[in-house]
Amino acid sequence: MKRIGWFLLALMSLLLIGPAGCGPDETRVDIQELLAKPKTYVGSDACQYCHLEHHDPWKNTLHSRAMQDVVQNRDSLIVEIDPEKIRTDLRRLEKELLVPVEDIYIPTDEEVKYTIGMQWKQMFLVEKAGLLYVAPIQYNARSGLWTTYQEDNWDKRPWNKYCAGCHAMGVDLEKGTFSEPRVGCEACHGPGSHHVALPETAVFDKRLTIINPSHLPVAFRTQICGSCHSRGTSTKVEGVEWPVGYLPGRALGLYYKSTSYAAGDFKNVYANEFAKGHHQQYLDWQQSAHSREGVTCTSCHYVHQLGLPPTQFQTKGAGSQQCLKCHTVINNNLAHSIHSFANCIGCHMPRIARSAESGDTHSHVFVTLLPKDTLKNPNIPNSCQTCHKHKDTDLATLQKLFDSLAQGSLVRLHSTSRDRRVNNHP
C-alpha cells in the first residue's frame, strides 16, 4: 500500500507540473521572450542528448571530420610533414609549378592549427596575422604523394573568405571566428539555440525552431547540399566564395551565384558545362534528368543512418547497385550490351572531375559522354576513354562501335589479318 501511495503522489505531482510546462500564460511569456533573441550556433555535441541515434552515425561520416583541430587532436594529421619528402614529390611537377620548389612554404607540425579532409586528401590551415590560411601544400592520400595548392598566392587568400562557410559552423567574417570546426548538425538544420533552450513540453514551438530538411520541398532540400557542393560567389559580400547569410530552408539563389563556362570559368567547368573541379556536384545535378524528375541528393546518399556505412561515398547501395534500385535492367541489348556486368557508373558517371588528382571524381550529370563529344571538342572528355581498356583507342573507332551497337547491329571493327584471310579463302 505504501508503494501505491508513493506512486499516486508522484503521478499527481507530474500532473500538477505538466500544465505549468505548457501553460498558456506563464510559459508562453518565457517562450516568446526566448524566441525574441537572435538564433545562435550551439554545436553538434548539444544535439546528442536528444538525438543520439542521429548524432552517432553522423560522427561516422566525413562531414564530422571535414575540419579538425590539430592542437586538440594531433591524430587528425594523417601524414608526417617531412620537408624533404614533400620537395622530392613537388619536383615531379616542377614544370607546372608557379613558384620554384625550394621557395614553396612548408609549415611545421606545430604551425598547423587545423586540417581539412582526411580520406582522399588533406590540407593544412596555418595562422598568419590573426587569420587562417590554407598552406600551399596538399597530401593526396590515395597516391601517397604531395602536390601544391595555390602556391603562388596562398597567403593572399584568407580561409574565412574562400572556404570557411563550408568547413565550419557559425562563421563570422567580421570577427574572424567560428563556432565549430566541422560540418555539423546545424549546417543542415540551422542554428539550434532556440531549439535547445525550449523545454520539451513546448512541443510545437520547439519543432518550429529547427529545420528538418525532409519536411522541405524537394528543391529547397537539395539546395542545402548545393550551398557547399557547388562553386561560385556570394551575392551579399564581395570577394567571398561561399553563400554568406544562407540558412537551410532559404532560397540559395539569393545568396549565391554559381560559376559556369559561359561566364568565363574555364578552369573549373568544361565547355559543355560539366564540372571539371571538385565540390561541384550540385552544378552537375542541376543539368540532369534526375533534377527534372525530382531525384535528389538524398535519393542516393544518406547524411546519417544507423549501422556501418555501406560505401565510402555514403550511398545507400554499393556501386551500380545504387542505380539498379530504380533503373531495372530488362535486356542487356543495343548500347547496353557493351558491358553486360551492368557498370552504370562507368559510362553514366565518368570520372572527369578532379579533387585530389585528375579523374578521381564522378560526374553527376548522369549522361554518357560519347567519343563524338571529344571529336567535336578535344577539351571535353568522354566516358569510353576514362576506362583503362579504351584510354588509347582511336576515337572514331570507338564512336563507330557505339553507333553500331546502338543501332542493334554489331559491326566487326577489330578483325585481324588472319580473320580477313579466312574470310577471303575460296
C-alpha positions in Angstrom: 0.0 0.0 0.0 2.8 2.3 0.8 4.3 1.8 -2.7 0.9 2.6 -4.3 0.6 5.7 -2.1 4.0 7.0 -3.3 3.2 6.2 -6.9 -0.1 8.1 -6.7 1.7 11.0 -5.1 4.4 11.1 -7.8 1.7 10.9 -10.5 -0.3 13.8 -9.0 3.0 15.8 -8.9 3.6 15.2 -12.6 0.0 16.2 -13.4 0.4 19.4 -11.5 3.8 20.2 -13.0 2.8 19.2 -16.6 0.4 22.0 -17.3 2.9 24.5 -15.9 5.4 23.3 -18.6 2.9 24.0 -21.4 0.8 26.6 -19.6 -0.9 29.2 -21.8 0.2 32.2 -19.8 3.4 32.0 -17.8 5.3 29.6 -20.1 4.1 31.4 -23.2 5.7 34.7 -21.9 9.0 32.9 -21.3 8.9 31.3 -24.7 8.2 34.5 -26.5 11.0 36.2 -24.7 13.3 33.4 -25.6 12.3 33.4 -29.3 12.8 37.1 -29.5 16.6 36.6 -29.1 18.7 36.0 -32.2 19.4 32.4 -33.1 23.0 31.3 -32.4 25.0 28.1 -33.1 25.3 25.7 -30.2 27.5 22.9 -31.7 26.7 19.3 -32.6 27.5 17.9 -29.2 24.4 19.7 -27.8 22.3 17.6 -30.2 23.4 14.2 -28.9 21.4 14.4 -25.7 18.1 14.1 -27.5 19.2 12.8 -30.9 21.9 10.2 -30.2 20.6 7.9 -32.9 21.4 10.6 -35.5 24.5 12.0 -33.8 26.4 8.8 -33.6 26.0 7.9 -37.3 26.9 11.4 -38.3 30.2 11.0 -36.4 31.0 8.1 -38.8 30.7 10.5 -41.8 33.3 12.7 -43.5 31.2 15.7 -42.6 32.1 15.3 -39.0 35.8 15.3 -40.0 35.7 17.9 -42.7 37.9 20.1 -40.5 39.7 19.0 -37.3 41.5 20.9 -34.6 45.2 19.7 -34.6 46.0 21.5 -31.4 43.4 19.4 -29.5 43.9 16.2 -31.5 47.3 15.5 -33.1 46.0 12.3 -34.6 43.9 14.3 -37.1 47.2 14.6 -39.1 47.2 11.6 -41.5 50.8 12.1 -42.6 54.1 13.4 -41.3 55.0 16.8 -42.7 58.5 15.9 -43.9 60.0 18.8 -46.0 62.5 16.6 -47.8 59.8 14.1 -48.9 57.5 17.0 -49.9 60.0 18.7 -52.0 61.0 15.5 -53.7 57.4 14.9 -54.7 57.0 18.5 -55.9 60.0 18.2 -58.2 57.9 15.8 -60.3 55.7 18.8 -61.0 58.4 21.4 -61.4 57.5 22.4 -64.9 53.9 23.1 -63.9 54.6 25.0 -60.7 54.3 28.8 -60.5 56.8 29.0 -57.7 60.3 27.3 -57.5 60.2 24.2 -55.4 62.7 25.5 -52.9 60.6 28.7 -52.3 57.3 26.9 -51.5 56.3 27.4 -47.9 56.1 24.2 -45.9 54.7 24.6 -42.3 56.0 22.7 -39.4 53.7 20.4 -37.4 53.5 23.0 -34.7 52.3 25.7 -37.1 49.4 23.6 -38.4 46.2 24.7 -36.5 43.6 22.7 -38.3 43.3 20.1 -41.1 40.8 19.9 -43.9 39.9 16.5 -45.2 41.3 13.1 -44.4 40.1 10.3 -46.7 41.1 11.4 -50.2 43.4 14.4 -49.4 44.5 16.6 -46.5 45.2 20.3 -46.4 46.6 22.3 -43.6 45.5 25.6 -42.0 48.1 27.9 -40.6 47.7 31.3 -38.8 49.1 34.5 -40.1 48.5 37.9 -38.6 45.5 36.5 -36.7 43.8 35.0 -39.8 43.8 31.4 -41.0 45.2 30.4 -44.5 45.4 27.2 -46.4 49.1 26.2 -46.6 50.4 25.8 -50.2 50.9 22.0 -49.9 48.4 19.2 -50.1 48.7 15.5 -49.4 46.9 13.1 -51.7 46.1 10.1 -49.6 45.3 7.7 -52.4 48.6 8.1 -54.2 50.6 8.9 -51.1 52.1 11.9 -53.0 52.4 15.6 -52.2 51.2 18.4 -54.5 50.7 22.1 -54.2 47.7 24.3 -53.6 47.6 27.9 -54.8 51.3 28.0 -54.3 51.7 31.5 -55.9 49.1 33.4 -53.9 48.1 31.2 -50.9 48.9 34.0 -48.4 46.5 36.4 -50.2 43.5 34.0 -49.8 42.2 34.1 -46.2 40.5 30.9 -45.4 37.4 32.6 -44.0 36.7 34.2 -47.3 37.3 31.3 -49.6 36.5 28.1 -47.6 35.2 28.7 -44.1 31.4 28.6 -44.6 31.6 25.0 -45.9 34.0 23.6 -43.4 33.0 25.2 -40.1 29.8 26.3 -38.4 28.8 29.8 -37.3 31.5 31.7 -39.3 31.6 35.4 -38.5 33.5 37.2 -41.2 33.9 40.5 -39.3 35.2 38.8 -36.1 37.1 36.1 -37.9 35.6 33.4 -35.7 33.6 30.2 -36.0 31.7 28.1 -33.5 32.5 24.6 -34.6 35.3 23.2 -36.8 33.4 20.7 -39.0 30.2 20.3 -41.0 27.9 19.8 -38.0 24.2 19.2 -37.5 23.5 22.9 -37.8 24.8 23.0 -41.4 21.6 21.3 -42.5 19.2 22.0 -39.6 20.1 25.7 -38.9 21.3 27.4 -35.7 20.0 25.4 -32.7 20.0 27.8 -29.7 16.2 28.2 -29.6 15.6 24.5 -30.1 18.0 23.5 -27.3 16.7 26.2 -24.9 13.0 25.4 -25.2 11.5 22.9 -22.8 10.4 19.6 -24.2 6.8 20.4 -23.1 6.7 23.2 -25.7 6.4 20.6 -28.4 5.0 22.7 -31.2 7.1 25.8 -30.6 10.2 23.6 -30.3 9.5 21.9 -33.7 9.3 25.3 -35.4 12.7 26.4 -34.2 14.7 23.9 -36.2 14.8 22.8 -39.9 14.0 19.2 -40.8 15.2 19.0 -44.5 12.9 16.1 -45.1 9.9 18.4 -44.5 11.1 20.9 -47.1 10.0 21.0 -50.8 12.4 19.0 -53.0 14.2 22.0 -54.5 14.9 23.6 -51.1 16.0 20.4 -49.6 18.6 19.9 -52.3 19.8 23.5 -52.1 21.1 22.7 -48.6 23.6 20.3 -50.2 24.1 22.7 -53.1 25.2 25.5 -50.8 28.5 23.7 -50.4 28.7 21.1 -53.1 28.9 23.9 -55.7 31.2 26.7 -56.8 30.5 30.3 -57.1 30.5 33.6 -55.3 28.5 35.3 -52.5 25.9 37.8 -53.6 26.0 39.5 -50.2 29.7 40.0 -49.6 32.1 40.8 -52.4 35.1 38.6 -52.7 33.7 35.7 -50.7 33.3 32.3 -52.3 30.6 30.8 -50.1 26.9 31.8 -49.6 27.2 34.3 -46.7 23.9 34.6 -44.9 22.3 31.4 -46.3 20.5 29.2 -43.9 18.7 25.8 -44.5 15.2 26.5 -45.9 16.1 29.8 -47.6 16.4 30.2 -51.3 20.0 29.6 -52.2 19.9 31.8 -55.3 19.5 34.9 -53.1 22.9 34.3 -51.5 25.0 32.6 -54.1 25.8 33.0 -57.8 27.0 29.8 -59.4 30.0 29.6 -61.7 29.8 28.4 -65.4 31.8 28.0 -68.5 29.6 30.6 -70.2 30.5 33.1 -67.5 34.2 32.5 -68.3 35.2 29.9 -65.7 37.4 27.7 -68.0 39.4 26.3 -65.1 36.6 24.6 -63.2 34.0 23.9 -65.9 34.2 22.1 -69.3 32.7 23.7 -72.4 29.6 21.5 -72.1 29.1 22.9 -68.6 30.1 19.6 -66.9 32.1 20.0 -63.7 35.8 19.9 -64.0 36.7 20.9 -60.4 35.7 19.3 -57.1 32.7 20.0 -54.8 30.6 20.9 -57.9 28.1 18.0 -57.8 25.2 20.4 -57.4 26.1 22.2 -60.6 26.1 18.9 -62.5 22.9 17.7 -60.9 21.0 20.8 -61.9 21.6 19.8 -65.6 20.4 16.2 -65.1 17.2 14.3 -65.7 17.4 13.5 -62.0 16.9 17.1 -61.2 14.0 17.5 -63.6 12.2 14.4 -62.2 12.8 15.2 -58.6 15.5 12.6 -57.8 17.6 14.4 -55.2 20.9 14.0 -53.4 19.3 12.1 -50.6 17.6 9.7 -53.0 21.1 8.1 -53.4 23.2 9.5 -50.5 22.5 9.4 -46.7 23.7 12.0 -44.2 23.4 9.9 -41.1 22.0 6.4 -40.7 22.4 3.7 -38.1 24.9 1.0 -38.8 28.2 0.7 -40.6 28.3 2.9 -43.8 27.9 0.5 -46.9 30.2 2.6 -49.1 32.8 5.4 -48.8 30.6 7.7 -50.8 27.7 7.4 -48.4 25.4 5.9 -51.0 22.6 3.6 -50.0 23.8 0.9 -52.4 27.3 -0.1 -53.5 28.4 1.0 -56.9 25.9 0.5 -59.7 23.6 -1.4 -57.4 22.5 2.1 -56.3 21.4 2.8 -59.8 19.6 -0.5 -60.2 17.4 0.3 -57.2 15.4 2.4 -59.6 16.6 1.6 -63.1 15.6 -2.0 -63.7 17.5 -3.8 -66.5 15.1 -5.7 -68.8 17.5 -6.7 -71.5 21.3 -6.2 -72.0 20.9 -5.2 -75.6 21.8 -2.4 -78.0 24.2 0.1 -76.4 23.8 -1.6 -73.0 25.3 -4.9 -74.4 28.7 -3.3 -74.3 29.1 -4.0 -70.6 26.9 -6.9 -69.6 28.2 -6.6 -66.0 25.9 -3.6 -65.5 28.5 -0.9 -64.9 26.1 2.0 -65.0 28.5 4.3 -63.2 31.4 3.7 -65.6 29.5 5.2 -68.5 26.9 7.5 -67.0 29.1 8.9 -64.2 32.5 9.1 -65.7 35.5 10.2 -63.6 36.2 13.5 -65.3 36.4 15.9 -62.4 39.4 16.5 -60.1 39.6 16.6 -56.3 43.0 15.4 -55.3 44.1 14.1 -58.7 42.8 14.2 -62.2 39.8 11.9 -62.8 39.1 11.0 -59.2 35.6 12.5 -59.0 32.5 11.3 -60.8 30.3 13.5 -63.0 26.8 14.0 -61.6 25.0 14.9 -64.8 24.3 11.1 -65.3 24.9 11.3 -69.0 27.2 9.1 -71.1 29.8 11.3 -72.8 30.5 9.8 -76.2 33.7 9.8 -78.3 32.0 12.1 -80.8 31.8 14.8 -78.0 35.6 14.7 -77.8 36.0 14.6 -81.5 33.9 17.8 -81.7 35.8 19.5 -78.9 39.1 17.8 -77.8 38.9 19.6 -74.4 35.7 17.7 -73.5 36.4 14.2 -72.2 34.4 11.1 -72.9 33.2 8.1 -70.9 34.9 5.5 -73.0 38.4 6.8 -72.6 38.1 7.1 -68.8 38.2 3.3 -68.9 41.7 1.9 -68.8 40.9 -0.6 -71.6 39.9 2.2 -74.1 42.1 5.1 -73.0 44.3 4.9 -76.1 41.7 3.6 -78.6 41.1 5.7 -81.7 38.0 7.9 -81.0 36.5 7.4 -84.4 36.7 3.7 -84.0 35.1 3.9 -80.5 32.2 6.0 -81.9 31.6 3.7 -84.8 31.4 0.7 -82.4 29.0 2.6 -80.2 26.8 3.6 -83.1 26.7 0.0 -84.4 25.6 -1.3 -81.0 23.0 1.5 -80.6 21.5 0.5 -84.0 21.4 -3.1 -83.0 23.9 -4.5 -85.5 27.4 -5.2 -84.2 30.0 -4.4 -86.9 33.2 -6.3 -86.6 35.7 -3.4 -86.3 38.8 -5.2 -84.9 39.2 -8.1 -87.3 42.7 -9.4 -87.5 44.6 -10.1 -90.7 44.1 -13.8 -90.0 40.3 -13.2 -89.9 40.5 -11.4 -93.2 42.5 -14.3 -94.8 40.0 -16.8 -93.6 37.0 -14.8 -94.8 38.6 -14.4 -98.3 39.6 -18.1 -98.6 37.8 -19.7 -101.7 
